[in-house]
Structure formats: C-alpha cells, structure tokens
Amino acid sequence: MIIGLVGKKSVMKSRLRDYLANKSFYMGSASDWTMLENDKNYVIDTLDSGGELQVLRERKARLVWIGEDSQNPSEFDLIISSKETEEGAQEKLNYLVLSEMRKQERPDWEEYFMKIDQVASMRSNCIKRKVGAVIVKDKRIISTGYNGTPRGTKNCSEGGCPRCNSLASSGTKLDECLCSHAEENAITQAAYHGTSVKEGTLYTTFAPCLMCSKMIINSGIGEVVFNLDYPLNDTSFKLFEQAGVRIRQHRLT
C-alpha cells in the first residue's frame, strides 16, 4: 500500500509523514518507484507535480492533499486542510489507511498452493525443465518435491543426467534419464518421513506423466491439480478417470 502526501512543504505534512513512519510505513520516493516492494507499506512525500502524481496513480497509491483547498479535489482520496488540528488530520488519515488495508486481496487456497509449487520448482537441478509439486491434506502441506537426480548423486546441472546433458529430443532416450520427477519426489519424500498421503491433493506445475500417475494412484492421492498441460498425458488422464482420481487444471496468471 502506498500513501502519497501531496502539496507544498508544511509542518502538517511533515508531521503526518512522520506519523505514518511511526506506524511502520517505509519512506518511499515517487522518482524511484521501481524500488518499492509490493509487500510493504510506503508513505511518499511529494509536491504537486504532474509527473510524480501520474507515477503514484499507476502504482494505485492513495493520494492525500494537504494544505489549502486543491483546485481538483476529485483527484485525491482525502483532503486535509492546513487549518485542521493535528489530531483531526490523524483521525482522517487513520480512517483512509485502515479502509484500504482491509481491502487488500489474499490468494485463495488453490492459488496459494500453486504458487508454492512454483517456488519448489526453483530448487530443481534439472537443466531441461523445472517442475515443482506439493502434497496437501486439510489445507496443510505435508510434502514437497522438485525434479532432479536422486539423493546423493551428481546434480543434473553438474552433468549428472546423460539424457538432459545431451539435449535429447523430446520423447527420446528416456532410458538414459536419471532425473526423478517432482511428483515422484513429493511422494517418496513423504514415505521417507513416514507420512501418509492418502486422500491428499497433489498440486504440480505440470500435468503428471504416466509413471507418476501410477504412483499417485497407488499412493492413495485423491486429486491432482496442475498448472500447465503435459503433451503426452492422454493415457494418464484415462487412468485417473478409471481409478477415481480427480484431475483438473488451474492456470496461474
């Protein structure tokens, strides 16, 4: 969230800036808006500058005019006159800030787990494709996995997998591939720690291959949610249907 304090320099403006800073707002700058992080709250003290105001609007900042009456009051979310008491100005500012904070969007559970999938895929050591998987029960993550060579062996990115490191064409030399798939690793990781995945939901960045599909069915997982489709999964989908495992796509934007 960004609060832009607009208008000429004044005691009131400085005090309201410091007031928000004391409320854990970071001091920001409209001239360097690329440095503002989306997960933090900022207060920006700016003059009545068309260019800076445009930048703040693009970042969906809430604009507060401080001083004499603005010529264009409709452009601002709050007008604070220099004649107001400091306590009254703080009360108005509090109302605006709290109203906006309570509007902040949160990802739903499905998007939350799919995004964790993406983070898990970043740990992959496979040089050809990075995939992540997360197994969830009762909205609680019980196991994660990513694709790559087996535990204790040379990473694919270090030359460990001959198929990937020969840049084999899709669907060829599969007997030379030493990389385990993300779904496979998520299931075996749960087994390694003695955790049941029965009736869980597996979230994955790619639809599972046939081998992983068989492991998913036999492990008792009840549902699979994937982001991107896998080109050779018709047989997998038919097998899921026959086994009563639900599968659906949830595309991340």
Contacts in CASP RR format, 6 or more apart in sequence:
PFRMAT RR
TARGET T0000
AUTHOR 0000-0000-0000
METHOD contacts of the structure
MODEL  1
MIIGLVGKKSVMKSRLRDYLANKSFYMGSASDWTMLENDKNYVIDTLDSG
GELQVLRERKARLVWIGEDSQNPSEFDLIISSKETEEGAQEKLNYLVLSE
MRKQERPDWEEYFMKIDQVASMRSNCIKRKVGAVIVKDKRIISTGYNGTP
RGTKNCSEGGCPRCNSLASSGTKLDECLCSHAEENAITQAAYHGTSVKEG
TLYTTFAPCLMCSKMIINSGIGEVVFNLDYPLNDTSFKLFEQAGVRIRQH
RLT
1 41 0 8 1.000
1 42 0 8 1.000
1 62 0 8 1.000
1 97 0 8 1.000
1 100 0 8 1.000
1 101 0 8 1.000
1 104 0 8 1.000
2 36 0 8 1.000
2 41 0 8 1.000
2 42 0 8 1.000
2 43 0 8 1.000
2 44 0 8 1.000
2 56 0 8 1.000
2 59 0 8 1.000
2 60 0 8 1.000
2 61 0 8 1.000
2 62 0 8 1.000
3 20 0 8 1.000
3 25 0 8 1.000
3 41 0 8 1.000
3 42 0 8 1.000
3 43 0 8 1.000
3 44 0 8 1.000
3 61 0 8 1.000
3 62 0 8 1.000
3 64 0 8 1.000
3 93 0 8 1.000
3 96 0 8 1.000
3 97 0 8 1.000
4 30 0 8 1.000
4 43 0 8 1.000
4 44 0 8 1.000
4 45 0 8 1.000
4 46 0 8 1.000
4 56 0 8 1.000
4 61 0 8 1.000
4 62 0 8 1.000
4 63 0 8 1.000
4 64 0 8 1.000
5 13 0 8 1.000
5 16 0 8 1.000
5 17 0 8 1.000
5 43 0 8 1.000
5 44 0 8 1.000
5 45 0 8 1.000
5 46 0 8 1.000
5 64 0 8 1.000
5 66 0 8 1.000
6 46 0 8 1.000
6 47 0 8 1.000
6 48 0 8 1.000
6 53 0 8 1.000
6 63 0 8 1.000
6 64 0 8 1.000
6 65 0 8 1.000
6 66 0 8 1.000
6 76 0 8 1.000
7 13 0 8 1.000
7 46 0 8 1.000
7 47 0 8 1.000
7 48 0 8 1.000
7 65 0 8 1.000
7 66 0 8 1.000
7 67 0 8 1.000
8 47 0 8 1.000
8 48 0 8 1.000
8 67 0 8 1.000
9 47 0 8 1.000
10 66 0 8 1.000
10 67 0 8 1.000
10 82 0 8 1.000
12 66 0 8 1.000
12 67 0 8 1.000
12 80 0 8 1.000
12 82 0 8 1.000
12 84 0 8 1.000
12 86 0 8 1.000
12 89 0 8 1.000
13 45 0 8 1.000
13 66 0 8 1.000
13 67 0 8 1.000
14 45 0 8 1.000
15 86 0 8 1.000
16 64 0 8 1.000
16 66 0 8 1.000
16 80 0 8 1.000
16 89 0 8 1.000
16 90 0 8 1.000
16 93 0 8 1.000
17 27 0 8 1.000
17 43 0 8 1.000
17 45 0 8 1.000
19 90 0 8 1.000
19 93 0 8 1.000
20 43 0 8 1.000
20 93 0 8 1.000
20 97 0 8 1.000
21 27 0 8 1.000
21 43 0 8 1.000
23 97 0 8 1.000
24 41 0 8 1.000
25 41 0 8 1.000
25 42 0 8 1.000
25 43 0 8 1.000
26 40 0 8 1.000
26 41 0 8 1.000
26 42 0 8 1.000
26 43 0 8 1.000
27 42 0 8 1.000
27 43 0 8 1.000
27 44 0 8 1.000
27 45 0 8 1.000
28 35 0 8 1.000
28 36 0 8 1.000
28 42 0 8 1.000
28 43 0 8 1.000
28 44 0 8 1.000
29 35 0 8 1.000
29 44 0 8 1.000
30 44 0 8 1.000
30 46 0 8 1.000
30 49 0 8 1.000
30 52 0 8 1.000
30 55 0 8 1.000
30 56 0 8 1.000
31 52 0 8 1.000
33 55 0 8 1.000
33 56 0 8 1.000
33 59 0 8 1.000
36 42 0 8 1.000
36 59 0 8 1.000
41 101 0 8 1.000
44 56 0 8 1.000
44 61 0 8 1.000
46 52 0 8 1.000
46 53 0 8 1.000
46 56 0 8 1.000
53 63 0 8 1.000
53 75 0 8 1.000
56 63 0 8 1.000
57 63 0 8 1.000
62 77 0 8 1.000
62 78 0 8 1.000
62 96 0 8 1.000
62 97 0 8 1.000
62 100 0 8 1.000
63 75 0 8 1.000
63 76 0 8 1.000
63 77 0 8 1.000
63 78 0 8 1.000
64 76 0 8 1.000
64 77 0 8 1.000
64 78 0 8 1.000
64 79 0 8 1.000
64 80 0 8 1.000
64 93 0 8 1.000
64 96 0 8 1.000
65 73 0 8 1.000
65 76 0 8 1.000
65 78 0 8 1.000
65 79 0 8 1.000
65 80 0 8 1.000
66 80 0 8 1.000
66 82 0 8 1.000
66 89 0 8 1.000
67 80 0 8 1.000
67 81 0 8 1.000
67 82 0 8 1.000
68 81 0 8 1.000
68 82 0 8 1.000
69 79 0 8 1.000
69 81 0 8 1.000
70 76 0 8 1.000
70 79 0 8 1.000
73 79 0 8 1.000
77 96 0 8 1.000
78 92 0 8 1.000
78 93 0 8 1.000
78 96 0 8 1.000
80 89 0 8 1.000
80 92 0 8 1.000
80 93 0 8 1.000
84 92 0 8 1.000
107 115 0 8 1.000
109 139 0 8 1.000
110 203 0 8 1.000
110 225 0 8 1.000
110 250 0 8 1.000
111 250 0 8 1.000
111 252 0 8 1.000
113 134 0 8 1.000
113 136 0 8 1.000
113 141 0 8 1.000
113 201 0 8 1.000
113 203 0 8 1.000
113 225 0 8 1.000
114 203 0 8 1.000
114 205 0 8 1.000
114 225 0 8 1.000
114 227 0 8 1.000
114 250 0 8 1.000
114 252 0 8 1.000
115 252 0 8 1.000
116 134 0 8 1.000
116 141 0 8 1.000
116 144 0 8 1.000
116 203 0 8 1.000
117 132 0 8 1.000
117 133 0 8 1.000
117 134 0 8 1.000
117 203 0 8 1.000
117 204 0 8 1.000
117 205 0 8 1.000
117 227 0 8 1.000
118 132 0 8 1.000
118 205 0 8 1.000
118 227 0 8 1.000
118 252 0 8 1.000
120 132 0 8 1.000
120 133 0 8 1.000
120 134 0 8 1.000
120 144 0 8 1.000
120 145 0 8 1.000
120 146 0 8 1.000
120 182 0 8 1.000
121 130 0 8 1.000
121 131 0 8 1.000
121 132 0 8 1.000
121 146 0 8 1.000
121 147 0 8 1.000
121 182 0 8 1.000
121 205 0 8 1.000
122 130 0 8 1.000
122 146 0 8 1.000
123 145 0 8 1.000
123 146 0 8 1.000
124 130 0 8 1.000
124 131 0 8 1.000
124 132 0 8 1.000
124 146 0 8 1.000
124 147 0 8 1.000
124 148 0 8 1.000
124 182 0 8 1.000
125 148 0 8 1.000
125 149 0 8 1.000
125 155 0 8 1.000
125 156 0 8 1.000
125 157 0 8 1.000
125 158 0 8 1.000
126 147 0 8 1.000
126 148 0 8 1.000
126 156 0 8 1.000
126 157 0 8 1.000
126 161 0 8 1.000
126 164 0 8 1.000
126 179 0 8 1.000
127 156 0 8 1.000
127 157 0 8 1.000
127 161 0 8 1.000
127 164 0 8 1.000
127 165 0 8 1.000
128 164 0 8 1.000
128 167 0 8 1.000
129 147 0 8 1.000
129 206 0 8 1.000
130 146 0 8 1.000
130 147 0 8 1.000
130 205 0 8 1.000
131 146 0 8 1.000
131 147 0 8 1.000
131 181 0 8 1.000
131 182 0 8 1.000
131 204 0 8 1.000
131 205 0 8 1.000
131 206 0 8 1.000
132 144 0 8 1.000
132 145 0 8 1.000
132 146 0 8 1.000
132 147 0 8 1.000
132 182 0 8 1.000
132 186 0 8 1.000
132 204 0 8 1.000
132 205 0 8 1.000
133 144 0 8 1.000
133 145 0 8 1.000
133 146 0 8 1.000
133 182 0 8 1.000
133 183 0 8 1.000
133 185 0 8 1.000
133 186 0 8 1.000
133 202 0 8 1.000
133 203 0 8 1.000
133 204 0 8 1.000
133 205 0 8 1.000
134 141 0 8 1.000
134 143 0 8 1.000
134 144 0 8 1.000
134 145 0 8 1.000
134 186 0 8 1.000
134 202 0 8 1.000
134 203 0 8 1.000
134 204 0 8 1.000
135 141 0 8 1.000
135 142 0 8 1.000
135 143 0 8 1.000
135 144 0 8 1.000
135 186 0 8 1.000
135 187 0 8 1.000
135 190 0 8 1.000
135 197 0 8 1.000
135 200 0 8 1.000
135 201 0 8 1.000
135 202 0 8 1.000
135 203 0 8 1.000
135 221 0 8 1.000
136 142 0 8 1.000
136 200 0 8 1.000
136 201 0 8 1.000
136 202 0 8 1.000
136 203 0 8 1.000
137 197 0 8 1.000
137 199 0 8 1.000
137 200 0 8 1.000
137 201 0 8 1.000
142 190 0 8 1.000
142 195 0 8 1.000
142 197 0 8 1.000
142 200 0 8 1.000
143 186 0 8 1.000
143 187 0 8 1.000
143 189 0 8 1.000
143 190 0 8 1.000
143 193 0 8 1.000
143 195 0 8 1.000
143 197 0 8 1.000
144 186 0 8 1.000
144 189 0 8 1.000
145 182 0 8 1.000
145 183 0 8 1.000
145 185 0 8 1.000
145 186 0 8 1.000
145 189 0 8 1.000
146 182 0 8 1.000
146 185 0 8 1.000
147 179 0 8 1.000
147 180 0 8 1.000
147 181 0 8 1.000
147 182 0 8 1.000
147 185 0 8 1.000
148 155 0 8 1.000
148 156 0 8 1.000
148 161 0 8 1.000
148 179 0 8 1.000
148 180 0 8 1.000
148 185 0 8 1.000
149 155 0 8 1.000
149 156 0 8 1.000
149 160 0 8 1.000
149 161 0 8 1.000
149 178 0 8 1.000
149 179 0 8 1.000
149 180 0 8 1.000
150 178 0 8 1.000
150 180 0 8 1.000
153 160 0 8 1.000
153 178 0 8 1.000
154 160 0 8 1.000
156 164 0 8 1.000
156 165 0 8 1.000
156 178 0 8 1.000
156 179 0 8 1.000
159 165 0 8 1.000
160 178 0 8 1.000
161 176 0 8 1.000
161 177 0 8 1.000
161 178 0 8 1.000
161 179 0 8 1.000
162 176 0 8 1.000
162 178 0 8 1.000
163 173 0 8 1.000
163 174 0 8 1.000
163 176 0 8 1.000
163 177 0 8 1.000
163 178 0 8 1.000
163 179 0 8 1.000
164 177 0 8 1.000
164 179 0 8 1.000
166 173 0 8 1.000
166 176 0 8 1.000
168 176 0 8 1.000
170 231 0 8 1.000
171 232 0 8 1.000
180 188 0 8 1.000
181 208 0 8 1.000
181 209 0 8 1.000
181 211 0 8 1.000
181 212 0 8 1.000
182 204 0 8 1.000
182 205 0 8 1.000
182 206 0 8 1.000
183 202 0 8 1.000
183 204 0 8 1.000
183 208 0 8 1.000
183 212 0 8 1.000
183 215 0 8 1.000
183 216 0 8 1.000
184 211 0 8 1.000
184 212 0 8 1.000
184 215 0 8 1.000
186 202 0 8 1.000
187 197 0 8 1.000
187 215 0 8 1.000
187 216 0 8 1.000
187 219 0 8 1.000
187 221 0 8 1.000
190 196 0 8 1.000
190 197 0 8 1.000
197 219 0 8 1.000
197 220 0 8 1.000
197 221 0 8 1.000
198 219 0 8 1.000
198 220 0 8 1.000
198 221 0 8 1.000
199 220 0 8 1.000
199 221 0 8 1.000
199 222 0 8 1.000
200 220 0 8 1.000
200 221 0 8 1.000
200 222 0 8 1.000
200 223 0 8 1.000
201 221 0 8 1.000
201 222 0 8 1.000
201 223 0 8 1.000
201 224 0 8 1.000
201 225 0 8 1.000
202 208 0 8 1.000
202 216 0 8 1.000
202 221 0 8 1.000
202 223 0 8 1.000
202 224 0 8 1.000
202 225 0 8 1.000
203 225 0 8 1.000
203 226 0 8 1.000
204 224 0 8 1.000
204 225 0 8 1.000
204 226 0 8 1.000
204 227 0 8 1.000
205 226 0 8 1.000
205 227 0 8 1.000
205 228 0 8 1.000
206 226 0 8 1.000
206 227 0 8 1.000
206 228 0 8 1.000
206 229 0 8 1.000
206 230 0 8 1.000
207 224 0 8 1.000
207 226 0 8 1.000
207 228 0 8 1.000
207 229 0 8 1.000
207 230 0 8 1.000
207 233 0 8 1.000
207 236 0 8 1.000
207 237 0 8 1.000
207 247 0 8 1.000
207 249 0 8 1.000
208 216 0 8 1.000
208 224 0 8 1.000
208 226 0 8 1.000
208 230 0 8 1.000
208 233 0 8 1.000
208 236 0 8 1.000
209 230 0 8 1.000
209 232 0 8 1.000
209 233 0 8 1.000
209 236 0 8 1.000
210 232 0 8 1.000
210 233 0 8 1.000
210 235 0 8 1.000
210 236 0 8 1.000
210 239 0 8 1.000
212 236 0 8 1.000
213 233 0 8 1.000
213 236 0 8 1.000
213 239 0 8 1.000
213 240 0 8 1.000
214 239 0 8 1.000
216 224 0 8 1.000
216 240 0 8 1.000
216 245 0 8 1.000
217 239 0 8 1.000
217 240 0 8 1.000
217 243 0 8 1.000
217 245 0 8 1.000
221 245 0 8 1.000
222 244 0 8 1.000
222 245 0 8 1.000
222 246 0 8 1.000
223 245 0 8 1.000
223 246 0 8 1.000
223 247 0 8 1.000
223 248 0 8 1.000
224 240 0 8 1.000
224 245 0 8 1.000
224 246 0 8 1.000
224 247 0 8 1.000
224 248 0 8 1.000
225 247 0 8 1.000
225 248 0 8 1.000
225 249 0 8 1.000
225 250 0 8 1.000
226 247 0 8 1.000
226 248 0 8 1.000
226 249 0 8 1.000
226 250 0 8 1.000
227 249 0 8 1.000
227 250 0 8 1.000
227 251 0 8 1.000
227 252 0 8 1.000
228 251 0 8 1.000
229 249 0 8 1.000
230 236 0 8 1.000
237 247 0 8 1.000
240 246 0 8 1.000
240 247 0 8 1.000
END
